[in-house]
C-alpha cells in the first residue's frame, strides 16, 4: 500500500480577475476550488494512474468534511484524524496578471491527536511506500518528519520526502528512497548558487552522501534531472504547451515517479512518467487526469 501524509490540508479557492486593486471592491471573472495539500495531491494523481493509496493527515470542521468527501474515491482511502476544534484551511489564490496567495495557518493539533497519527504510522508494513510532503502546522514539533520516520526505521518501507530546508535535510539519515528538491532548494541547503548541470549533479550526489537514495531535481521550464542510487544520471525535458497552473506540478511529478518505479522498477521510465505527470498538471487548471497523462505520454518521446 502507498500511504501519503498531509499534515495541514486545505481547500484552495482560486479567484480570477481582470485586475486587482487593494482597498476597493473587486469583481471576479471566475472562481474555482480544489482540495489541496501536497500528500493529497500525490494521492489524487496516483488514483489517475490506477494505484491505490491511503491518505493520512488531519482535518477539522466543515471544510475538513468537504476535503475528506471530495477526495475519497475507489482508489483513495481517507483515514484522516478528525480534530475536535477549528476548521481546515481555506487558502486564497488571487490571479489577476500577477498571482497573490493568502495561505492560512490551519487548526490546532493537540499532542493526543498527533499521537493518534503516529499510531497509524506504526501500522505501515514492510514493502509499503510512505510519502511525506509539505510544510508543517505551527502547532506541531518542527522535527515531526523525524518523529514519524523514527517509528518505521527498522521496517523495509519505501520512504519519499518532498520538503524543504531542515525538514528535508534532517530526514536524510533515514535513507529515503526519493527526495525532490529544486535548483533553488539545492542552493539554500548548501549555501551556494547552483547554476550549471554539473553543479546540480554534484550537489545531488552530496545529498546522497547524507543518505538520500534517489535525488530528483525539478528544473521548471528546463525539465528534470535524476541521480539514481546506482550513480546514473537521467534527464527529461518539457513539452511545449501553454502553462495554465504550476500548483501541484511537483506533487504530480512525485506521484508519477513513484507509480512508474512501482510498475516497472526502471528509473528512466519513472523519471519519464513523473515528468509527464508534472507537465500534465501544468497544462490544466487542476491536477493531471488519466486522459491528459496518456495524451502527453504519446508525445513525450517524439
N, C-alpha and C positions, 0 to 999 in steps of 0.2 A: 504494500500500500504506500502511496505517496501522501505525506502529511504536509500541510502548509500552515504557517503561523503568522497571523496578523494581529499584532498587539493593540492597534488603535484604528480599527476600520472606520470608514466614513461613507457618507453619501456625497459625491462630488456634484455640485449644482453648477452647471455651466450656463452663463448668460452671454448672449452676443448682442452687441450694439454697434451702430454706425460710428459713434464716438462716445466718449465718457468724460463728463465734466464734474469735478468734485463740487459739492455744496448745493447742487440743484437736483430736481427730479429727472432721472434719465429713463428713457423707454427702450426696452429691448426689442430686437428684431426676431429673436428666437431663444428658446430655453431647452435644456435637456439635462438629464441627470444619470449618473452611473454609480454603481456600488464600488467603492474604492478601497484601497489598501493593497500593498504590494503582494502579500501572500494570496489574498483573494483574487487578484488579477492572474497570478500564476495558476490557481485552481481553475479559473474560468477558461483560460486558453488550453490547459491540459484537457478539459472536457471537450473542446473543439477538436482536439487531436485523439479523441476516443480513449482517454486514460482516466481512470477513477482517482479521486483524491478525497481526503478528509480535511476540512478547513477548521483549524483551531484558532482561538483568539477570544476577545471579549466584546460583548455587545450590551447595550443598555437602552432602555426606554423605547418609545415608538419608532425611533429611527433604527435602533438595533433590530427590532422586529422586522422592519422593512428590508434591512440588509440580509438578514437570515433567510427570509422568504424569497427575496429577489434573486439570490444566487443559487438556491437549492435546486438541483435537477437530478436526473438519473445518474449523472457522473460525479456529482459533488455531494458528499455527506457533510452537513453542517453540524459541528459539535462545539459550538461556542459556549463560553461561560457567560451566563446571563447575570449582569451586575444588578445590585439592589437599587443603586442610586444613579441619577444623571441620565444623560442620553448620549448615544453615539454621535460622533461629529457630523456636522454638515460643513463641508469646505466649499467656498465660493470661488469660481474661476470666471473672471470678467475678461471677455475677449472683445476688444474694441481697437483694432490695429495692434497695439501692444497688448500683452496679456498681464493681468494683475490677479494674484491669488491671495485669498484670505483663508488660511488654514487654522482651524480651531484646535483647542487643547484636548478635548475628549474627557470622558468621565473619570472619576477617581477609582482606583483599583486597590482594594484592601489586601493585606497580607494573606488573609484567609482565601480570598478569591484567586490570588496568584498561586497559592498552594494547590488549589483545585486544577489549575492549568498544568502545573508541574506533575501532578499525579497522572494526567493524561499523557504527558511526555514519557513517563515511566513505562507506559504500555506499548510504546513503539518497539518493534521486534527486529531481530537480525534480518537483513535483506530489504528492509523498508528504506524509504527516502524521506528525509526531513528538510523542508525548505523554510528557512527563517529569513524574513525580508522586511526591510523598512526601519523607520525610526521607532523610538520607544516613548510611551507616555511619560510626562514629567513626574508622575506619582510612583513610578517603578524604579527599582535599583538600576543604576547605569551599567551594571555588569550582568543584566538579565540574560543576555545571549550565553555568557559563560555558565551561568547557573543552569540553564536548560541543557547545554551541551555536556556539562559535567554529569548529568543524570544518565546519559546514554553512552559515555565514553568507552565502556567495556563491551558495547554491542557493535555488531557489524552493520552500521547504518550509513547510508549514503547521505552525507550532510551537504547542503547547499546554503551558502550565506551570501545574501545580497544586502550589504550595508556599507556605511562609510566610516572613515577615520578609525577611532579606537574600537568601535563596535566590531569592525572587520578585523583589525589587526589582532585584537585580543582573542578572537575566535580561532586564529590560525594554529594554535597549539593543539587543537582537536582534529587537525588534519582534514579539513573539509574537502569533499570531493570536488566542489566547484565554488569559486568566487567570481564576481563580475564587477571589478572596478572599471571606471572610465579613465581617460587620459588625465583629466583634472584631478581625480581622486588619487591616481598614482603620484602626481606631483605633490599633493598635500601630504600623503603618507610619508614620502621620503624627503620632503623639503627641498625639492629641486624642480626645475622646469623640464618636463618631459616633452620633447619636441619630435624627434625622429623615430622611425620604425625601430632602429637599433636601441634607442632609449627605452621604448615600450617593452621590447623583448627583454632587455637587461633587468628592468625593474619588476617585470612579471616573474622572472626567474628568482629575483630576490625574495618575492613573496612565497615562492615555492620553497626556498631555503628555510623560511619561517614556518612552513607546514602545509601550505596550500598544495593540493594535488594538481588541479587544473585551473588555469587562470584565463578567463575570458575577458578581453578588454573591448568594450564598446567604444567606437570612434566616431559616432554620429554619422555625418554625411560621407565619411571615409570608409564606413563598413565596420569590420570587427576583426580581431586577431585572437587566436587561441594558442597558448603554450600548454601542451598537454603533459601529462605526468610522465611520459616517455621522453620528454625533451624535444618533441617535434613542434614545429610552428605551422599553423594553418591560418589562412586568410580568407575573408569573404567580403565581397563588395556590397553595393547597394543597388536597388532597382530605381529606375527613373520614373517616378510618378509624383503627382502633387502631394506634398506633405500637408495633411489636414490636422493631425494631432499627434504630439510626441508623448503625451502622458500614457504610461503603461507600456511603451515600446520596450524598455529594458526588461520589464517583468515578462513580457511576451517572449523575448529572446531567451530568458531563463527557462520558461516552460518548454519552448521548442527544443532547446539543447537537452534538457532532461528527457523529454519524450524521445528525441532522436537517439540518444545513447541507450535508453532502456530498450528500445525496439531493435537496435542493430549492434550495439556495442562498439560502434565506429565513431571516433571523434570527429573525423572530417564531415561525416553526414550530420552529426549532432550540431556542429557549427552551422552547416548549411540550413538545417531546419530551424535552428534558433534565429538565424539572420532573416529567413523568410518570415517567421512569425513577428519579429520586430518590425520589419518593413510593412507587413500586413496591417498591423495596428497603426503605424504612422500614416497610412493611406486611408484610414477610416475615421469616422467620428467617435467610434467606440473601440472595444478590443477586437482583435483579429477573429474572424469567423472561419469555419472549416472551408467554406467556398472560396474566400479570398486567399487563404493559405494554399489551397490546391492550385488556384489560378497562378499564383506567384511562383510556386514550385516548378511549374512548367516553363516559366520564363527565366528562372534564375541562372541556368547554365547556358542560355542562348547568347 
